[in-house]
Amino acid sequence: MNLPNILTLSRIVMIPLMVVAFYWLGDLGKQVGAFLFALAAVTDWFDGYLARKLNQSTPLGAFLDPVADKLIVAVALVLLVEHYATLWLTIPAAIIVGREIVISALREWMAELGKRANIAVSYIGKVKTTAQMGAITVLMGAGDITWLVEVGYVGLYVAAVLTIWSMMVYLRAAWPELRSTR
């Protein structure tokens, strides 16, 4: 067990803490949940950086990192969809979660073919993740501040557009294999 893996595991541990804070601590809990989500987003960047910098990449870390990312984002989006209970938040949330499922399945399938490198993480995927993490953090902690909620909605729609764009990039890279008749 190394520091990058501990940071990745800490993101998974933050999930129930985020949920409990969001529901049980009133308005302050929403801000605590937003803080925990933002902390998880920072550890997502930091664990990858440390794994590369310290040459501490492991198979466990390579498996857990994307799992932790998808879990915390999916749980945060479920919290937000329930909290705001509006179609206008449900649409981008469904796009984001749907894309994660499609791309996870695509990566697994391409790995089985020995061609996972064909769909490596793209720059647009990193920008999408940044927009998504920022928007979710804002929406979780905005409370009754209308302009902040609106900023969060705009950020989530930007993330949804980038989500579709990045999915198309990955699908285009995998297209030759997807249409193969072997």
N, C-alpha and C positions, 0 to 999 in steps of 0.2 A: 504494500500500500504506500503510495507516494502522495505528495502534496496536490498535484493536479487531480488525482483520483478522489482525494478527500474533498476537494472543492466541488467536484462533480456530484459526489454523494450528498454534500451539504445542500445542493439545489433540490434534490429529492426530499430531503428532510424538511426543507422550507415549505413544501407544498401543504402538508396538513397544518402547519403553523399559520400560513397565509390564509387558509380557509377558516380556521378557528377565529383568527383576528378579524377577518372580514365580516363574519356573522355575529360574533359575540361581544365585540367591543364598541358597537355603535359607530358613530362618525369617526372617532379616533381609530377604530379598528380598520376602517377602509384605508386610512392613511398608513397604518402599520402594515396592512396587506400590500399596499403599493410600495412601501419601503422594502419589504421582503422580496417582492417581485423584482424591483430595481436591483437589489443586492444579488439576486439570482442571475440577472442579466449581466452584471459586472463579472460575477464568478464564471459565467459562460465564456466570456472573452479571456479572462485571466487564466483559467485552467488550460485552455488551448495554447496560450502564449507560453506558459510555464512548461508545459509538456514538450513543446518544440525547443525552447531556450535551454532547458536543463536536460534535454534528450531523455525524457521520462515518459515517452508515449508507450502505452501498454495495450494489449488486446482488450482488457477490461475497460480501460478509459475510452478506447475507440468504440466500444459497444455502448457504454453507459452515457457518454456525452450527448449523443443525439436523442437517446431515450429521455434523459433528464430535461433536455430542451423542450421536446414535444409535450411531455407531461405537464410541465409548469405552464406552458403557453395554453394548452388545452384546458387545464383546470381554471386558469385565470379567465379565459374567454367564457367558460361555462358560468363562472361567478358573475361576469359582466352581463351576459345575456339574461340571466335570471334577475339581476338587480335592475337593469334598465328596461327589461321586458318590452322591447320594441323591435319591429322588423328592421329598422335602420341600423341596428347594431348586430342583429342576427345574421343579416346577409354577409357582411364582411367576415364575421366569425366563422360562418359555414364555409366560406371560400378558403379561409386560412387553414382550418382543420382539414377540409377536403383535400387541399393541395398537399398537406403533410402526409396524409394517408397514401395518396397517389405516388408521391415521390419516394416515400419509404418502400413501397411495393416495387417501384421501378428500380431502385438501388439494389434491393434484395435480388430481384430477377437478373439484373445485369451482373451482379456478383456471381451468381450461379453460372453465368455464361463466361465468367472470367474477364468481363469488360467493365467493371465498376469504374475504372479510371476514365471511361468515356463520359461519365456524368459526374465529374468532380464538382465540388462546390464552386459556384460562380460568384463574380463580384456583385451581380445584381441580387443574388441570394443573400449576400452579406448586408447590402443596403436595405433589402426587405426586412431582414431580421432586426436591424437597428430601428427602422420606422415602426415595426410591430411592437418591439419592446417599449419604445417611448410612448406610443399611443396607449398601450395597455396600462402602463404605469400611471399616465395622466388620468385615464378613465377610472382606474381603481381609487385614486386619491382625490378626485375632483370634488367630491361631495356635492353641495348645492351651488357651486360656483359655475353659473351657466356658461360663461365664455370659455372656461377651462374644459367643460364637458364638450363644447363645440370644437375646441382645438383637438381634443381626444378623438372625436368622431372623424374629423378631417384626416388626422394621422392614421386612423384605422383604415379609412378608405384608400389612402395613399399606399398603405401596407398591402391592402387587398389587390390593388392594381399591380403592384410590384410582385405580389404572390403569383398572380396569373402570368405575368411576364416571365418570371423565373421558371415557372412550371413549363411554359412553352419552350424555353431555352433547353431545359433538361429533356423534354420529350423530343425535340428536334435532334438533339445529340444522340438519342437512343433510337430514333426512327428507323435507321437501316436494320437494326436488329428486330424492331417491332414488326416490320413488314416482311421479314425474311420468311421464306417458304421451307426452310429446313425442317 
